[in-house]
């Protein structure tokens, strides 16, 4: 008998969502935005990681990263490795500030802990409850 995959926030397996993530980049603002929504599994985060690589071409070292988890319902524990990969490539590109929108602190999926291992010590990391707070943290 096999056990169902471990998940954060839910005990049933995560179904794929056709719109589990959205990425935007703004070269003028030197900003990369990643938004997760719904039920997110490893497959979606792996696809997201591939798209992040393409979007990193439009930002310069010193860029800002906004990770919006406002609409995230659940993220499977198997997403850890592809999330770490996203952190790694952003760090290599020279991310300066990471702002995460996590309205409910109980929904933090371990990103802060992972950040200690995958971002350099000079990267400023801020967790915010609202988009307004995040924009203030990114652009002051």
RAWOPE-V585496 format. One record per pair of residues at least 6 apart in sequence whose ideal C-beta (glycine too) atoms are under 7 Angstrom apart, sorted by sequence separation. I is the first residue (numbers start at 1). GAP is how many residues later the second one is. If there is no record, write none. Layout:
BEGIN
I;GAP / I;GAP
END
This chain:
BEGIN
25;6 / 102;6 / 119;6 / 128;6 / 7;7 / 25;7 / 4;8 / 5;8 / 4;9 / 24;9 / 128;9 / 23;10 / 115;10 / 23;11 / 100;11 / 126;11 / 21;13 / 22;13 / 21;14 / 34;14 / 21;15 / 112;15 / 20;16 / 20;17 / 19;18 / 20;18 / 34;18 / 19;19 / 21;19 / 20;20 / 17;21 / 98;21 / 17;22 / 17;23 / 21;23 / 32;23 / 15;24 / 20;24 / 32;24 / 14;25 / 16;25 / 23;25 / 65;25 / 98;25 / 102;25 / 14;26 / 103;26 / 14;27 / 16;27 / 17;27 / 21;27 / 32;27 / 87;27 / 91;27 / 96;27 / 97;27 / 98;27 / 99;27 / 100;27 / 101;27 / 16;28 / 23;28 / 87;28 / 91;28 / 95;28 / 96;28 / 100;28 / 23;29 / 30;29 / 91;29 / 99;29 / 101;29 / 25;30 / 30;30 / 63;30 / 65;30 / 84;30 / 88;30 / 101;30 / 27;31 / 32;31 / 63;31 / 67;31 / 69;31 / 70;31 / 83;31 / 87;31 / 23;32 / 27;32 / 30;32 / 31;32 / 40;32 / 61;32 / 62;32 / 63;32 / 64;32 / 69;32 / 87;32 / 91;32 / 25;33 / 30;33 / 31;33 / 32;33 / 33;33 / 34;33 / 35;33 / 36;33 / 38;33 / 49;33 / 56;33 / 61;33 / 63;33 / 64;33 / 65;33 / 66;33 / 67;33 / 68;33 / 69;33 / 70;33 / 101;33 / 25;34 / 30;34 / 37;34 / 39;34 / 42;34 / 45;34 / 52;34 / 62;34 / 75;34 / 84;34 / 31;35 / 33;35 / 37;35 / 38;35 / 39;35 / 40;35 / 41;35 / 72;35 / 99;35 / 36;36 / 40;36 / 42;36 / 46;36 / 49;36 / 53;36 / 41;37 / 42;37 / 45;37 / 49;37 / 52;37 / 56;37 / 41;38 / 45;38 / 48;38 / 69;38 / 99;38 / 36;39 / 40;39 / 99;39 / 42;40 / 97;41 / 14;60 / 14;62 / 10;64 / 9;65 / 8;66 / 7;67 / 8;67 / 66;68 / 7;69 / 8;69 / 7;70 / 5;71 / 6;71 / 5;72 / 66;72 / 5;73 / 64;74 / 9;98 / 8;101
END
